[in-house]
C-alpha cells in the first residue's frame, strides 16, 4: 500500500456527530406531537390521522398524528370489502421510491429505541453468517404472511373484517408506543388486559433485551416495513455511493455498520438503512449520499475495490 494511502487509513476518525440522533428525535416528536394524548390516555382523531407516515408508528399511540402504513395496509386488505388498497400501497411505494430504507435509518422511532439501547456498554454479539443470512428473509415472510395474505384470506373466507395479524400478535412498536401508554393512563384498560397483552409485552421485552447486544435486531429480521422498503433500495432517489477511486479497502465502514452490510461490495443492498455510520468513519471520504444520479467514480454492483 503506498505511503499516502497508509497515512490516510491510520488517521483516527473524529467522533461521529449526533446528526442521526437529532433527526431521529425530531422525527419521533413530529410523528407523535399530540402530547395531550399521553396525559389523557386518548388517541388523536384529527384529520391528519387519515395520512400514513413513512415509519412504524402505531395508530393507537396517544401522541400519533398520522397512521401507521403497515396497520393501514392490513386494515385495507382485511376490510372484507374486496377493494384494492391503492392509496396505502401507493403511499408506501412513493416513500420507497423516494427514500428506500432511509426512513428506517433516520425517521423510525422504534429504530431510535434500538439504537439507544445498543449504546449501553455491554459485550456485543454478531450472528454468524450461516444464521444471519437466512434469518434476514424472515421479515419478508412477516410482510407476505402476517401483513398481506392472512388479512386478505381470512376476510374473504369469513366475509367480514379480519384482525390485523401483525399488529395484534407481533408488532413491538405498537406495544411500546400504543399499548403501554394507554394502559398506564387508563385503569379500566389495565384490568381488561389479559394473555394477548402479556404475549405482546413478552415479545417487546425480548426484542429490547436483544437490542442491547445485537444492533437493530427487529430491523434486520422482523420488520415488514423494512422488508418493503428494501425492495426499492437500489432504485430509490436517495442513494449511498462508494467512490472506487478513493476507497482504500480498510473496511472501517463495515465494522461500524449497524446492519452488517458489506459496504465495499454492495453498498446499495436492501439491508442498508442509510444511517450514515459508514460515511462518518471513512478516512478518505469515499462514501457519499444524497438525492440524484450516481457520481463519477461510484462503484458498480459487484465491482472490486479500487487499488490500494
Beta strands, then each sheet from edge to edge (+ up, - down):
strand 1: 52-53
strand 2: 67-68
strand 3: 238-242
strand 4: 287-291
sheet 1: 1+ 2+
sheet 2: 3+ 4-
end
